[in-house]
Amino acid sequence: MHQLTPYVPGEQPKISNLIKLNTNENPFGPSPKVLNAIEIETGNSLRLYSDPTSERLVKSIARYYQLKPQQIFVGNGSDEVLAHTFQALFQHGKPLLFPDITYSFYPVYCKLYGIEAETIPLNENFEIDVNHYNRPNGGIIFPNPNAPTGHGLELDAIEALLKNNPDSVVVIDEAYIDFGGTSAVVLIEHYPNLLVIQTLSKSRSLAGLRVGFAMGNAELIKGLTRVKDSFNSYPLDTIAISGACAAIEDKTHFEYTRKQIITSREQLAAQLKALGFNIIPSQANFLFITHPQHDAAGLAGHLRVRNIIVRYFNKPRIDQYLRITIGTADECKALVTALQDIVNE
Ligand SMILES: *Cc1c(COP(=O)(O)O)cnc(C)c1O
């Protein structure tokens, strides 16, 4: 156990009046229908175990994406779904490929499950080049859009990757897909080696409910279910199942809030550009930015003094960047005002 290097989540400080732009939470809150569904469950059925197959939720997701229930796997947050994916689908003796700059839980799961990893550098524009993945591998994984860059890949690039790696499981982690990317779900029927993972934490504003899911060929789903049933029979509680169904079914709230975030993102990007920041074009609910004259760690420190927290990664290639979550209009305004002061000081 001493060899494990745990994932370090963004902070959740207990400070009031904090402008919290560090962990890509959604500022809008979930659909009111979710809260209603949860309230009904608290009066009803907590005495009983939850449905071990989460059938209602599986069916709800299947309907939403026009897939079969056998093509859906649900878990306690997509982090848990990812963990089962690493254990069930990536144990091969050949390295798992993922970008050098990406979701930092991937190397953690590799260590936990003893999976060899090989990182593939993003190109000089911080983009994934799928041609760099044509090499022997025991699987491929990356987020689309990538994190923490926000850069999205077109569907034809993902299709080329699937064609070039027919014997590998290719996992596309779509945690941020609803903020402007194109989902690879439509490729599932043609590529049995594709697994798409999504979460309700970001675009459905339910990070605290802990619901994630995977979609793919029924054989891949069976593999995940085998691991899940050897680990925890009831990963989703009754409240999570009910709330998640209501979230998936309320398309109006979903469309309204995600469009708001996309609009705010483009406004914020323009304002930060005017302050001299360079910004990676983002299809996510965050911006990845750098300033040619101001040290990123220094900027994060100055923002913190003003009660604004953003994410800073002290890692090679990105140690001059900040990842900033798109907040409410007021939060974005406060951020711009603060950065204006700091940059002009
Ligand atoms: C947020 C995030 C997750 C984890 O989501 P949960 O469902 O909250 O566990 C997974 N992958 C990426 C790339 C993320 O940014």
The ligand as a Tripos MOL2 file, in Angstrom:
@<TRIPOS>MOLECULE
LIG
   15    15     1     0     0
SMALL
NO_CHARGES

@<TRIPOS>ATOM
      1 C1        -14.9440   15.3800  -12.8760 C.3       1 LIG1
      2 C2        -14.3240   14.3080  -13.7050 C.ar      1 LIG1
      3 C3        -14.5790   12.9660  -13.4600 C.ar      1 LIG1
      4 C4        -15.2500   12.4910  -12.2020 C.3       1 LIG1
      5 O1        -16.5490   12.6870  -12.1380 O.3       1 LIG1
      6 P1        -17.4090   12.0620  -10.9510 P.3       1 LIG1
      7 O2        -18.5570   11.4690  -11.6820 O.co2     1 LIG1
      8 O3        -17.7830   13.2140  -10.0900 O.co2     1 LIG1
      9 O4        -16.6120   11.0230  -10.2240 O.co2     1 LIG1
     10 C5        -14.0820   12.0250  -14.3360 C.ar      1 LIG1
     11 N1        -13.3170   12.3860  -15.3910 N.ar      1 LIG1
     12 C6        -13.0150   13.6620  -15.6180 C.ar      1 LIG1
     13 C7        -12.1500   13.9960  -16.7700 C.3       1 LIG1
     14 C8        -13.4920   14.6580  -14.7790 C.ar      1 LIG1
     15 O5        -13.1340   15.9240  -14.9750 O.3       1 LIG1
@<TRIPOS>BOND
     1     1     2 1
     2     2     3 ar
     3     2    14 ar
     4     3     4 1
     5     3    10 ar
     6     4     5 1
     7     5     6 1
     8     6     7 2
     9     6     8 1
    10     6     9 1
    11    10    11 ar
    12    11    12 ar
    13    12    13 1
    14    12    14 ar
    15    14    15 1
@<TRIPOS>SUBSTRUCTURE
     1 LIG1         1 GROUP 0 **** ****
